[in-house]
């Protein structure tokens, strides 16, 4: 049957546009506008991330159970995320700001997780319909759309303000939901749900989950600290939006190329190149100081382009493996969401309190110790984590991962 792949790009843009403000803008808004402390925000974010870690596998099961009514379930989740984003950014908190922040983010996180799981599971079914190369085709549309959505979210608050951004996001959510009408359906002969066991028993799926866990942590770290790094370490207030746009635009422009390279040279090799490129960018970021935003702009281009490989190739690998070991896919992507959200829980629990303990105070002059702590957390920690992810991928046991063919179909294109 015919699939409208551009609709997958638009829907991915909507989900990604919700994700960026959650991780980058929301904490700083509530610090600057409502005087909430970094430690309090870190504690709330950690608690919400723990909720995510617990609920994501359950949401995967829910998405599998609602497969026959996936369109209706997605419609409800789209409405919830749109309303909660408006409440988070366009409504003055009617209760204590920290409580309102927690309530709105609970709704956003839950609907965001459900939509991500259902959407990626649908991508597995659609890719199977498309035949050979289907997973990379879906991934290219989906991840390119996601990166365009992130680019829009990076600059929209600058031009529209956060209230205007929230209302624009609600309109985007409506358009994305309508564009995917008719696409929400499961396999024609869906197997009986078997929980997480088939995914966790499979060596290739387990290794991919582990790589995703370690590889997602640098994104969690840099997302949490980006605005503080630009404002305080680079002393370039007002450049946050353009630099974010540059980073995600580089990722969006590179994404199709990474997919084509994986087709030609093999996914593992391409992923290793992308990860190594990211490490180089983080190493150079360690030496930046006040006024070095032009050099940081170059680093944004390099690391943004490297992110394109992570988003397109790694997700396509996992989707392809799920097609072999857990065709329903929803529960498997519940686990995928679980491991990526776990990194955000750790980042929220450690980074902001660590900065505060080092004497860092957003929006003020900070001493050398506080700024060096910020630099080490923003650039040094992601560099170390990327090196671990590279080692995990490079040393993966590639032989006999596919019992049916005797070849490593989980890793090659």
C-alpha positions, 0 to 999 in steps of 0.5 A: 500500500502507499504511505505518505512518508512526508507525514512522518517527517511532520509528525516527527517535527512536532515531537522533536519541537516539544522535546527541545524546550523541555530539556533546554528552555523550560529550566532556564525560564523557571529560574529567570522568570519565577526564581526557582532554584537550580537545585529545586529544579534538578530535584523535580526533573530527577523525580519526573525522569524516574517516573519516565523510567518506570512508565515508559516500558508500561506505555510500550505495553499500553501502545501494544494493547491499543494497537487496534485503536492506535489512531484514537489513542494518538489523538488523545496524546496529541491533545494532551501534549499541546495543552500541557505545552501551553500551560507550561510556557503560556500560562502564569502558574496559578499555584507555586511555580515549582508545583506547576512546573512539575504538573505540566511536565508530567503531562508533557513527558507522559504524552511525549513518551507515548507518542514517541513509542507509538510513532516509532512502532508504526515506523517498523510496520511501515518500513516492512511494507516498503520492502528492502531499505524501508527502515532507512527510508523511514528513518531519513524522513522521520529523523530529518523531520525531527531535526527540522522541528528542533531547528524551528523550536530553537529559534521560535522562542526568540521571535515569538516569545515562549507564549507564542511558541507554545501556541504555535506548537499547539497548531503544529500538533493539530497539523501533524495529527491530521497529516498522519490520519490513515497511517496508524495501523499495526501488522496485518498478522500481529503476533501475540504480545510477548512483553520485553523478553524477546528483546532482552534475550537477543544479543544484538538488541541488548547491545544496541540498547546499551549503546543507546544508553551511553550514547544518549547521555552526552545529549542529555548533558549538553541539552541541560547545560547549553544555555548556561554554557553560552551565556556564562562560559562564552559570555555571549547572551543573545547568541543561544538561539542562533547557535542552537539553530546552527547545531540542529540545522547541521544535524538536519542537513547531514541526516540524509547523507548519513543514511545513504552512507550507511547504505553504502558502507555499513551502519556500524562503520558510519556510526563510529565515524559520527561518534568520533567526529563528535568527540573531536568537537567536545575536545575543542570545546574544553578550551573555549572561554569568554568571547569564543562564540565564533569557534563554538559555532564551528563546534556546533556545526561539527557536533550537530552533523555528528548527531545526524548519524546517531539519530538516523543510523542507530534508530534504524538499526534498532528498528530493523532488529525489532522487526526480527525479534519483536514484530509488534515493536511497541514494547521494544521501543518502550525499552528504547525510550526507557534507556534514553530517558534514564540518561536524562534522569541522571543528568537532571539529578546531578548536573544542576546541583553540582553546578550550584555546589560549585558556586555557579549562579545563572545570569551573574558573574561567576568565578573561575572554579564555577566556570571550569566546572561548567566547562568540564560538565558540558564538554569533558563529560560528554567526550568521555561518554562518547568514547565509552559508546565507541568502545561498546560499538567497536567491540560488539560481537558481530558474528552469528547474531542472526540465527536465520541467516548466519550474518550480522544483519543487525549491524550491516546495511 
